[in-house]
C-alpha cells in the first residue's frame, strides 16, 4: 500500500470549529468570519504550508486581535505589566459596570448643579491619606509627574540624583519625560552615592523643585548612600516624591517600600504614585500634597488633557473603600495553603495520566514595586511543551518556564480558579 495522502489528514470544518480555541474565537468574531479563517487554514494544510494538526491554531492566528481576554495569571508575578498589572476587586468591577451608563460623575443630584468631577474617588483618596492637604487624579503615573514638572518647573530646574534617573519598560526613561515638559535637569551625586551637600550645592533661584524618585524596579547595593525626604525639606524648595508603586500607607508585608503617607509626614510638598500597582486599583496617576500645590496642578491647563474617565474614577473609589483587593490577597497568600492547593491539583492531574509535580518556588511583586522582595510560594510543574497550548487555550493559562519545565505558580491564582486550571491542563494533556 502507498503512503496516505497527507491531505486526507486535514480535519473537517466541523471538527475544527469544535476546537476550544476556535470556539472561543466564534464568541468574539462570529461563526461566518471564523469559518472563513478555518477554510483558509485548511487550504494551507492541503498545499503543505502547515501540518494538518496546526489548522485550529493557524485559523485563530489569522484572525485580527479581538477583545481583551481574561487570563489566569500563574506566572508568580503579582503585578505583571503585560497582564495589565493589578486585577480589580469584585466591588471595583461592579462599580465599573454601574458607571458604564449615565452617572453623576460631575453632577450634584441634590442641587441639580455641576459638581467637582470624581468627588467620590477624591474623597476616598483623601480619607485614605489624611496627611495630604489636597489630592488629584490623572490618567497614569507618568502623567502625574508630567503635570507636576510642567506646573512647577517649566523653564526652570529640577534637581535630581543621578542614581534615580531610572528607565522602566519599553525603553521609557524618566529624564526624557521630564525634559519634554520644558524643565531642565540638574543632576547631582553619582550613580551609587548622593549626599545632602550635593543637593544643597545645586539648589538656587532657578530651582523649581527637588525630585526624589524611588528606584522601583532595581536595587543598588554595596557602597551606596542616598538622602531621605526629611533631609531634603530644609533646603527651602518644594520636594516632590515619586514613590511609583502606589503604596499609600506602611505595609508590614513590604516594610522597605516607601509610602505616600510617610513621605508627606516627612515634609514632601507633593507625592506622585500609580493606582494600578500596590494599591490594587485601575490605571491612574495619584497626586497627594499640600493644598496649595495640588490646587495649582489641578487648575493648570494640562490637567484637562490628563483627566481620567468615569470608569477609572468609579473603580478607584471602590478600590479605596475595599482595600482587600486581589493584589492585597496575593501578597498575603499563605505558603502552606498554596502547597495544599498545589497538592490537590497535582493529585487530580496524575490521576488523569498527566505528569505533574508539586514544587516550591518564589513569587515576586512586579509592576515596578518592591524590587528584590521574594515571596515563598508553591505550584505545579508540568512538561514544557504544555506552555503554548495552555497560553492559547480558553481561558489562557500563563505560567513560567523554569529549567525546562512549565511552572504554574498558584500565588496569584484565586482558589476559585483551581478548577479552571485543572480543566485547562487536562485538555492539553488529552
HELIX and SHEET records of a PDB file:
HELIX    1   1 UNK A    6  UNK A    9  5                                   4    
HELIX    2   2 UNK A   13  UNK A   18  1                                   6    
HELIX    3   3 UNK A   20  UNK A   29  1                                  10    
HELIX    4   4 UNK A   31  UNK A   46  1                                  16    
HELIX    5   5 UNK A   52  UNK A   54  5                                   3    
HELIX    6   6 UNK A   55  UNK A   61  1                                   7    
HELIX    7   7 UNK A   81  UNK A   83  5                                   3    
HELIX    8   8 UNK A   90  UNK A   99  1                                  10    
HELIX    9   9 UNK A  119  UNK A  128  1                                  10    
HELIX   10  10 UNK A  141  UNK A  153  1                                  13    
HELIX   11  11 UNK A  162  UNK A  164  5                                   3    
HELIX   12  12 UNK A  169  UNK A  171  5                                   3    
HELIX   13  13 UNK A  174  UNK A  179  1                                   6    
HELIX   14  14 UNK A  196  UNK A  202  1                                   7    
HELIX   15  15 UNK A  229  UNK A  233  1                                   5    
HELIX   16  16 UNK A  252  UNK A  254  5                                   3    
HELIX   17  17 UNK A  260  UNK A  265  1                                   6    
HELIX   18  18 UNK A  291  UNK A  298  1                                   8    
HELIX   19  19 UNK A  301  UNK A  305  1                                   5    
HELIX   20  20 UNK A  310  UNK A  321  1                                  12    
HELIX   21  21 UNK A  326  UNK A  331  1                                   6    
HELIX   22  22 UNK A  335  UNK A  351  1                                  17    
HELIX   23  23 UNK A  386  UNK A  391  1                                   6    
HELIX   24  24 UNK A  415  UNK A  417  5                                   3    
HELIX   25  25 UNK A  418  UNK A  429  1                                  12    
SHEET    1   A 2 UNK A  71  UNK A  73  0                                        
SHEET    2   A 2 UNK A 396  UNK A 398  1                                        
SHEET    1   B 5 UNK A  77  UNK A  79  0                                        
SHEET    2   B 5 UNK A 357  UNK A 366  1                                        
SHEET    3   B 5 UNK A 369  UNK A 383 -1                                        
SHEET    4   B 5 UNK A 405  UNK A 409 -1                                        
SHEET    5   B 5 UNK A 400  UNK A 402 -1                                        
SHEET    1   C 2 UNK A 107  UNK A 108  0                                        
SHEET    2   C 2 UNK A 113  UNK A 114 -1                                        
SHEET    1   D 7 UNK A 134  UNK A 138  0                                        
SHEET    2   D 7 UNK A 285  UNK A 289 -1                                        
SHEET    3   D 7 UNK A 270  UNK A 274 -1                                        
SHEET    4   D 7 UNK A 239  UNK A 244  1                                        
SHEET    5   D 7 UNK A 207  UNK A 213  1                                        
SHEET    6   D 7 UNK A 157  UNK A 161  1                                        
SHEET    7   D 7 UNK A 184  UNK A 188  1                                        
END                                                                             
